[in-house]
Amino acid sequence: MDTATSPSPVLIDRALLRATGASRSDGNAVRLLRDACENYPAWLAAIEGAQRTIFFESYIVADDAVGHRFVDALAARARAGVAVLVVHDWLGCLGSHGIWDELVRAGAEVRAFNPFSFASPFGWVTRDHRKTIAIDGAIAFVS
């Protein structure tokens, strides 16, 4: 990049502050994970290393081997005293709502996003397609 035409660090800091409400912080890193083969091991390693908090949000967690692996890892951390908070999409997990029972018994908080309600029969159309994980306020995954 040509430094003569590059924006100054002061301008970058000002733009970040204006756009996000937070100033720039040093020491961060970004790593691109392309698919489940790269994501799942990284996500599980971060979950297994959590010491204080895990915020886990996912559209679909299936009642299958992969889904159980994540639930088992989250439950183990909850039993170890880590605050585990989970949000899953009600419709995306429609066939696997029972998968959360072990996690709740382990002490985690589990909530379904926008479950069906007769009071708002078309409200279920709004879905939560996010896949995000935040660990100890220091590691995050966005997918």
Secondary structure, DSSP 8 states (H G I E B T S, - for coil): --TTTS--HHHHHHHHHHHHSS---SS-------SHHHHHHHHHHHHHT-SSEEEEEES---SSHHHHHHHHHHHHHHHTT-EEEEEEETTTTGGGGGGGHHHHHTT-EEEEES---TTSTTGGGS----EEEEETTTEEEE-
